[in-house]
Amino acid sequence: MERYVIATIKSWNLENCESLIRRYPEHEMILIKEKEGLTSDWLEKVHPRIVFFPHWSWIIPASIYNKFNCVVFHMTDLPFGRGGSPLQNLLSRGIYETKISAIKVEAGVDTGPVYFKEPLDISEGNVDAILRRASNIIFEKMIPRFFYEELIPHEQRGEQVVFKRRTPEQSKIPDGLTQRQLYDHIRMLDGEGYPTAYQKMSTGRIYYRNAHLKGDVVFADAEFRREQ
């Protein structure tokens, strides 16, 4: 029986991981949810064929990716969109069709060779909804391919575009946005662990969630918080 490790967070990834384990009982899969649980010494004992990272918020140490075959899933058509905050950087550029790239982890940020890619529509939905769709693709289509195919990664080709990780200050709604851009700005920050889109007022801030675009009108829930 071949052994795999899946290192991931977010409730929908954990649910999809449990489903994957049930669907493929012929493979042993070990789920890791905490940074402290994933160490080189532990992996030496487990000796997995592959370590998958469907969504991981921490840097993968060289002591791990140099010893074990590590595969990460990045939400851009690499080499376009290397770096942080891929979803937010795509939507802020008005890009609504992207790909999930399965890549072999190496020292550079998202520079590893690509095994294959799957398309992803990000034209609608907030962060959580989009990440759920991406998770379904990763666990239902992408990870299983590694079980039964001899996949060979190939060097990335094309224009290299690097994204910068966004800061909380960039959640402020810029002036001069179109209605579509306003909708995208609110929804791309409306999710678990993300700094909510806001407007600054003289006495506080208005935060926006649950945006919907109907015709040329944006509807959203608003919450005012007074600042001392």
Buried (B, 14 or more C-beta within 10 A) or exposed (E): EEEBBBBBBBEBBBEBBEEBBEEBEEBBBBBBBEEEEBBBEBBEEBEBBBBBBBBBEEEBEEEBBEEBBBBBBBBBBBBBBBBBBBBBBBBBEEBBEBBBBBBBBBEEEBBBEBBBBBEBEBEEBBBBBBBBBBBBBBBBEBBBEBBEEEEEBEEBEEEEBBBEEBEEEBBBBEEEEEEEBBBBBBBBBBBEEBBBBBBEEEEBBBBBBEBEBEEEEBEBEEEEEEEE
